[in-house]
Amino acid sequence: MNFLAHLYLSGNDDDIKIGNFIADSVKGKAYQNYSPKIQQGILLHRKIDEFTDKHQITKHLSALFKSNYSRHSGIVLDVFYDHFLSMNWERYSDSPLDTFIGHCYKILLENFFILPPQIKKFLPIMIAKNRLSSYSKIEGLESALSIMAKHTSLPDQSSFAIDVLKKNYQLINQHFILFFDELIRHAEKEIDLFIKPAFV
């Protein structure tokens, strides 16, 4: 899952959203340095990623990109999952997508001082470019993949990825809906465990 999906799957708690958003920049037990709710968001993020990576639909769709992306194919699919969440937004939320994104930007900026250094570096650019909203457009996806290729180990194969996306658009969309419905239920169960922890 990419940024938009992680934020959506955090439920209604803003601190859980923050934790879920910053989780990739918080390694190991460093999550314990944050407030309890932000810790829950970080742990939720890890649970979501684990569920996503092991799911058969993710494995099936990732294979579409494997020839040019190898072990990075799942990262490309994560970005494309955000696209299909954007395109199916009304299925999952009564609130307009732009309203949701604006709220997420607001809470991240209000808590800027507690964000990890890596997040502090790219968040202002992300907001200025309205990256969360750009995932709804094919051009935005290609731009995001190109930027990632410049700053990470992701291969610079954005044209290939977009071509595969266009050729398999309906297939990926149908599989995304099946998968995401399951992921929502999984995330909700994880959040419920935070609220009502099981007796040990």
N, C-alpha and C positions, 0 to 999 in steps of 0.2 A: 504494500500500500504506500501511496505517496502522501504529501502534505494534506491535501483537501480531504481525502478519505479518513486519515487519522484524526483530523479535527472533527469531522462529522461523527465518527464513531465514539467520540469522547462523551457523548450525552450532553447534559445541560450545565455541567459544572465547569466554570471557566478555568479553575486551577488544574483540573484533569486535562483540559484542552492544552494548556501551556505545557504540562509534562509530556503529553503525547507528541506535541510539536517538537520539543527539544530533545527527545529521547535518543536519537541517533548520535547526538553529540555528548551524551552522558554514558560513559563506559563503566562496566562492572558495578561495583558497589558505590560508586560516586553518587548514585541517585539518593543515597541516604543523607546527603548534604542539603536536601530540599525539604520543603514543608510536606506534611503527610499527603495532602491531596495531589501535589505535584508529583510526589513519589508514585502515587497510584496511577497517574497518567503515564509516567515513564514505564512502569511495569505493564500497564495495559497495552502500550505500544509494542512491547516485546511479545506479549501474548498474541496480538493481532498479526505481527510479522510471522510468528511461528505457525499459526493457523494457515495463513496465506501461503507460505512457502511449501507446506506439506500437502496442500489441497490438490486433488487430481486435476481440477479445472485449470489451476495456475500452471501446473506441470505441462498440461496439454497445450495451453496457449503460449507458454514460454518457448516451446519447441519451434514455433513459427519463426522465431527470431534467432535461433541458436546458430545457424550457419555463419552469421556475421558477428554475433555478439557472444557466442560461447557461454561461459559462466555468468556473463552480465545480462543475459536475456531477461531474467526476472526483473531487473531494474527497469528495463524498457517497458515491460508490461505494467509495472507499478505506476509509471507515468501515464500510460494509456488507461489504466483503471480510473485515474482521476478524470480523464476526459469523459469516460462513459458515466461516471457519477454525475458530472456536470450535465450531460445530455439527458439523463434520466432523473434529474433533481426533483421534479414535481412528484415522482413516485415515492420519494423518501422524505420529503419535507414540505410543510405548509408555508414555510417562510421562504421568500425569494432568495435565490442563490447570492445575489449581490449584497443583500442585507446580512446574510450569514457571514460572508467573506469580510464585509466591513466590520462586523463585530469581532471577528477573529483578529484582524489587524489592530483593532482598538485595544483589546486586552493584552496583546503581545507588546505593544508600545507602552502601555501603562505599567508593564512589568519588565521593561527593557533592562533595568539594572541587575536583575537576577538571572538573565539569560546567559548561557555559555558564550565565551568569546567568539566561537565560530558562528553562532547564530547572530550575534550582534553585528558581525561583519556583513552578512548577506541580507538580513531582514529589511533594512532601509531600501536596498535595491529591489528586493522582492516586492515590497509595497509600492515603490515608485513605478515599477513595471507592471504592477497588478498581476503578478505571476499566477495566483490562485484562479483568477478569472480567465487568464489566457489559455488554460488547459481546455477550455470549451472549444477552441478553434484549432484546426489542423496546423496552421502557421505557428501558433503558440506552442504546440507540442514539439514541432521541429526545432524551434528556437530553444526550448528548454533542453532538448537532447544535445544540441550543439554546444550550449553553455556548459552542460555537465561534462561533455567530452573534453573541453578545454581545462577544466578544473579538477577532474577526477580520472580514474583509470578506465572509464567507459570509452569503448572504441568510438571513433568519429564515423558513424554509419547512419546518421539521421535520415538521409534520403532513402536508404534501404528500409529502415524501420517504418517510415511513413508510407512507402510503397506497399509493404506487407499489410499495414493497417488498412489502407484503402481497399486492397483486394479481399480482405477478410473482415470487413467492417461489421456486417450483420452477424456473422458467426461469433466474433468477439463480443459484440453487444449482447447477444442472447446468452452466451456463457457467463458474461459478467453479471447479468441480472440473477441468474441461478446461484452463482457463487456469493454475490454480495448479500442476498437475502439470508444465506447461511451465516455469513460473517457478522451481520448485524445481530443475529440471535446470540452468537458466540460472545461478541463484545458486551452485549447487555447482561449476559450471565456473569461475565468477569466483573463488571461494575457492581452487580448485585452482591457479589462476594465481598467487595470492599465495604459495602453498606451493612451487610449482614454476614460477617465472617462465620465460617463453620466452627463448631466447637471442636477443640483438639482433645 
